Amino acid sequence: TLLLQQSKPMEVRVEVDLGPGVSAKDLILHIIGKIGAAGGSGYVIEYRGKVFERMTIEERLTVCNMSIEAGARAGLIAPDGVTFAYL
């Protein structure tokens, strides 16, 4: 048994469209730049907003996997029709 504290929630909401040539990795690196390399420590980050809703599964996986680079315990995007179609 491991004694752990409950993770804190953090919401990252992006409602703008990505410009031409801007990738999901560019976006998450920008977010990490804003909150810092340890800005997500102890948090589970939930990504919300129309930019994430329009992403492909591969782009969403990139964003969620890169959450670790911000020190977060996990990153998630709420499942929707795109997710269920992928499954």
PyMOL CGO cylinders between C-alpha atoms (Angstrom):
from pymol import cmd
from pymol.cgo import CYLINDER

trace = [
    CYLINDER, 0.00, 0.00, 0.00, 1.23, 3.45, -0.90, 0.3, 1, 1, 1, 1, 1, 1,
    CYLINDER, 1.23, 3.45, -0.90, 0.12, 6.46, 1.07, 0.3, 1, 1, 1, 1, 1, 1,
    CYLINDER, 0.12, 6.46, 1.07, -0.69, 9.19, -1.44, 0.3, 1, 1, 1, 1, 1, 1,
    CYLINDER, -0.69, 9.19, -1.44, -2.48, 12.49, -1.27, 0.3, 1, 1, 1, 1, 1, 1,
    CYLINDER, -2.48, 12.49, -1.27, -5.47, 13.02, -3.51, 0.3, 1, 1, 1, 1, 1, 1,
    CYLINDER, -5.47, 13.02, -3.51, -4.53, 14.86, -6.70, 0.3, 1, 1, 1, 1, 1, 1,
    CYLINDER, -4.53, 14.86, -6.70, -5.70, 18.44, -7.08, 0.3, 1, 1, 1, 1, 1, 1,
    CYLINDER, -5.70, 18.44, -7.08, -7.72, 19.37, -10.19, 0.3, 1, 1, 1, 1, 1, 1,
    CYLINDER, -7.72, 19.37, -10.19, -6.51, 21.98, -12.68, 0.3, 1, 1, 1, 1, 1, 1,
    CYLINDER, -6.51, 21.98, -12.68, -8.51, 23.14, -15.67, 0.3, 1, 1, 1, 1, 1, 1,
    CYLINDER, -8.51, 23.14, -15.67, -6.83, 24.49, -18.79, 0.3, 1, 1, 1, 1, 1, 1,
    CYLINDER, -6.83, 24.49, -18.79, -9.35, 26.02, -21.17, 0.3, 1, 1, 1, 1, 1, 1,
    CYLINDER, -9.35, 26.02, -21.17, -8.43, 27.15, -24.69, 0.3, 1, 1, 1, 1, 1, 1,
    CYLINDER, -8.43, 27.15, -24.69, -11.24, 28.59, -26.80, 0.3, 1, 1, 1, 1, 1, 1,
    CYLINDER, -11.24, 28.59, -26.80, -9.26, 29.98, -29.75, 0.3, 1, 1, 1, 1, 1, 1,
    CYLINDER, -9.26, 29.98, -29.75, -8.36, 28.19, -32.97, 0.3, 1, 1, 1, 1, 1, 1,
    CYLINDER, -8.36, 28.19, -32.97, -4.78, 27.19, -33.65, 0.3, 1, 1, 1, 1, 1, 1,
    CYLINDER, -4.78, 27.19, -33.65, -3.09, 29.16, -36.41, 0.3, 1, 1, 1, 1, 1, 1,
    CYLINDER, -3.09, 29.16, -36.41, -1.78, 27.57, -39.59, 0.3, 1, 1, 1, 1, 1, 1,
    CYLINDER, -1.78, 27.57, -39.59, 1.16, 25.28, -38.88, 0.3, 1, 1, 1, 1, 1, 1,
    CYLINDER, 1.16, 25.28, -38.88, 0.59, 25.27, -35.10, 0.3, 1, 1, 1, 1, 1, 1,
    CYLINDER, 0.59, 25.27, -35.10, 0.44, 21.71, -33.78, 0.3, 1, 1, 1, 1, 1, 1,
    CYLINDER, 0.44, 21.71, -33.78, -0.92, 20.15, -30.61, 0.3, 1, 1, 1, 1, 1, 1,
    CYLINDER, -0.92, 20.15, -30.61, 2.66, 19.81, -29.36, 0.3, 1, 1, 1, 1, 1, 1,
    CYLINDER, 2.66, 19.81, -29.36, 3.23, 23.53, -29.94, 0.3, 1, 1, 1, 1, 1, 1,
    CYLINDER, 3.23, 23.53, -29.94, 0.12, 24.28, -27.88, 0.3, 1, 1, 1, 1, 1, 1,
    CYLINDER, 0.12, 24.28, -27.88, 1.08, 22.06, -24.94, 0.3, 1, 1, 1, 1, 1, 1,
    CYLINDER, 1.08, 22.06, -24.94, 4.63, 23.42, -24.93, 0.3, 1, 1, 1, 1, 1, 1,
    CYLINDER, 4.63, 23.42, -24.93, 3.16, 26.94, -24.78, 0.3, 1, 1, 1, 1, 1, 1,
    CYLINDER, 3.16, 26.94, -24.78, 0.91, 25.92, -21.87, 0.3, 1, 1, 1, 1, 1, 1,
    CYLINDER, 0.91, 25.92, -21.87, 3.89, 24.39, -20.05, 0.3, 1, 1, 1, 1, 1, 1,
    CYLINDER, 3.89, 24.39, -20.05, 5.82, 27.59, -20.70, 0.3, 1, 1, 1, 1, 1, 1,
    CYLINDER, 5.82, 27.59, -20.70, 3.04, 29.58, -19.03, 0.3, 1, 1, 1, 1, 1, 1,
    CYLINDER, 3.04, 29.58, -19.03, 2.59, 27.37, -15.93, 0.3, 1, 1, 1, 1, 1, 1,
    CYLINDER, 2.59, 27.37, -15.93, 6.23, 26.28, -15.65, 0.3, 1, 1, 1, 1, 1, 1,
    CYLINDER, 6.23, 26.28, -15.65, 7.96, 22.91, -15.65, 0.3, 1, 1, 1, 1, 1, 1,
    CYLINDER, 7.96, 22.91, -15.65, 6.63, 22.22, -12.15, 0.3, 1, 1, 1, 1, 1, 1,
    CYLINDER, 6.63, 22.22, -12.15, 3.35, 24.13, -12.51, 0.3, 1, 1, 1, 1, 1, 1,
    CYLINDER, 3.35, 24.13, -12.51, 1.32, 20.93, -12.64, 0.3, 1, 1, 1, 1, 1, 1,
    CYLINDER, 1.32, 20.93, -12.64, 2.96, 19.23, -9.66, 0.3, 1, 1, 1, 1, 1, 1,
    CYLINDER, 2.96, 19.23, -9.66, 0.34, 17.37, -7.66, 0.3, 1, 1, 1, 1, 1, 1,
    CYLINDER, 0.34, 17.37, -7.66, -2.40, 18.12, -10.20, 0.3, 1, 1, 1, 1, 1, 1,
    CYLINDER, -2.40, 18.12, -10.20, -4.43, 16.20, -12.73, 0.3, 1, 1, 1, 1, 1, 1,
    CYLINDER, -4.43, 16.20, -12.73, -4.92, 18.62, -15.62, 0.3, 1, 1, 1, 1, 1, 1,
    CYLINDER, -4.92, 18.62, -15.62, -8.19, 18.58, -17.55, 0.3, 1, 1, 1, 1, 1, 1,
    CYLINDER, -8.19, 18.58, -17.55, -8.04, 20.24, -20.94, 0.3, 1, 1, 1, 1, 1, 1,
    CYLINDER, -8.04, 20.24, -20.94, -11.25, 21.93, -22.09, 0.3, 1, 1, 1, 1, 1, 1,
    CYLINDER, -11.25, 21.93, -22.09, -12.39, 24.20, -24.87, 0.3, 1, 1, 1, 1, 1, 1,
    CYLINDER, -12.39, 24.20, -24.87, -13.11, 24.10, -28.54, 0.3, 1, 1, 1, 1, 1, 1,
    CYLINDER, -13.11, 24.10, -28.54, -9.47, 23.68, -29.58, 0.3, 1, 1, 1, 1, 1, 1,
    CYLINDER, -9.47, 23.68, -29.58, -9.29, 20.33, -27.77, 0.3, 1, 1, 1, 1, 1, 1,
    CYLINDER, -9.29, 20.33, -27.77, -12.73, 19.27, -29.03, 0.3, 1, 1, 1, 1, 1, 1,
    CYLINDER, -12.73, 19.27, -29.03, -11.49, 19.73, -32.61, 0.3, 1, 1, 1, 1, 1, 1,
    CYLINDER, -11.49, 19.73, -32.61, -8.28, 17.73, -32.11, 0.3, 1, 1, 1, 1, 1, 1,
    CYLINDER, -8.28, 17.73, -32.11, -7.76, 14.24, -33.43, 0.3, 1, 1, 1, 1, 1, 1,
    CYLINDER, -7.76, 14.24, -33.43, -7.19, 11.39, -31.01, 0.3, 1, 1, 1, 1, 1, 1,
    CYLINDER, -7.19, 11.39, -31.01, -3.47, 11.46, -31.78, 0.3, 1, 1, 1, 1, 1, 1,
    CYLINDER, -3.47, 11.46, -31.78, -3.29, 15.18, -30.98, 0.3, 1, 1, 1, 1, 1, 1,
    CYLINDER, -3.29, 15.18, -30.98, -5.23, 14.66, -27.75, 0.3, 1, 1, 1, 1, 1, 1,
    CYLINDER, -5.23, 14.66, -27.75, -2.86, 11.85, -26.74, 0.3, 1, 1, 1, 1, 1, 1,
    CYLINDER, -2.86, 11.85, -26.74, 0.10, 14.15, -27.38, 0.3, 1, 1, 1, 1, 1, 1,
    CYLINDER, 0.10, 14.15, -27.38, -1.36, 16.85, -25.13, 0.3, 1, 1, 1, 1, 1, 1,
    CYLINDER, -1.36, 16.85, -25.13, -2.23, 14.43, -22.33, 0.3, 1, 1, 1, 1, 1, 1,
    CYLINDER, -2.23, 14.43, -22.33, 1.12, 12.63, -22.47, 0.3, 1, 1, 1, 1, 1, 1,
    CYLINDER, 1.12, 12.63, -22.47, 3.04, 15.92, -22.37, 0.3, 1, 1, 1, 1, 1, 1,
    CYLINDER, 3.04, 15.92, -22.37, 1.23, 16.89, -19.14, 0.3, 1, 1, 1, 1, 1, 1,
    CYLINDER, 1.23, 16.89, -19.14, 3.93, 14.92, -17.33, 0.3, 1, 1, 1, 1, 1, 1,
    CYLINDER, 3.93, 14.92, -17.33, 6.46, 17.49, -18.62, 0.3, 1, 1, 1, 1, 1, 1,
    CYLINDER, 6.46, 17.49, -18.62, 4.63, 20.08, -16.50, 0.3, 1, 1, 1, 1, 1, 1,
    CYLINDER, 4.63, 20.08, -16.50, 4.94, 17.86, -13.43, 0.3, 1, 1, 1, 1, 1, 1,
    CYLINDER, 4.94, 17.86, -13.43, 1.29, 16.79, -13.52, 0.3, 1, 1, 1, 1, 1, 1,
    CYLINDER, 1.29, 16.79, -13.52, 0.23, 13.35, -12.38, 0.3, 1, 1, 1, 1, 1, 1,
    CYLINDER, 0.23, 13.35, -12.38, -2.01, 13.00, -15.44, 0.3, 1, 1, 1, 1, 1, 1,
    CYLINDER, -2.01, 13.00, -15.44, -3.74, 14.93, -18.20, 0.3, 1, 1, 1, 1, 1, 1,
    CYLINDER, -3.74, 14.93, -18.20, -7.18, 14.23, -19.59, 0.3, 1, 1, 1, 1, 1, 1,
    CYLINDER, -7.18, 14.23, -19.59, -9.74, 15.39, -22.09, 0.3, 1, 1, 1, 1, 1, 1,
    CYLINDER, -9.74, 15.39, -22.09, -13.37, 14.41, -21.51, 0.3, 1, 1, 1, 1, 1, 1,
    CYLINDER, -13.37, 14.41, -21.51, -14.48, 11.66, -23.89, 0.3, 1, 1, 1, 1, 1, 1,
    CYLINDER, -14.48, 11.66, -23.89, -16.79, 12.66, -26.72, 0.3, 1, 1, 1, 1, 1, 1,
    CYLINDER, -16.79, 12.66, -26.72, -17.95, 11.35, -30.09, 0.3, 1, 1, 1, 1, 1, 1,
    CYLINDER, -17.95, 11.35, -30.09, -14.40, 11.48, -31.51, 0.3, 1, 1, 1, 1, 1, 1,
    CYLINDER, -14.40, 11.48, -31.51, -13.19, 9.30, -28.65, 0.3, 1, 1, 1, 1, 1, 1,
    CYLINDER, -13.19, 9.30, -28.65, -15.99, 6.76, -29.00, 0.3, 1, 1, 1, 1, 1, 1,
    CYLINDER, -15.99, 6.76, -29.00, -15.54, 6.57, -32.78, 0.3, 1, 1, 1, 1, 1, 1,
    CYLINDER, -15.54, 6.57, -32.78, -11.84, 5.84, -32.23, 0.3, 1, 1, 1, 1, 1, 1,
    CYLINDER, -11.84, 5.84, -32.23, -12.63, 3.06, -29.79, 0.3, 1, 1, 1, 1, 1, 1,
]
cmd.load_cgo(trace, "trace")
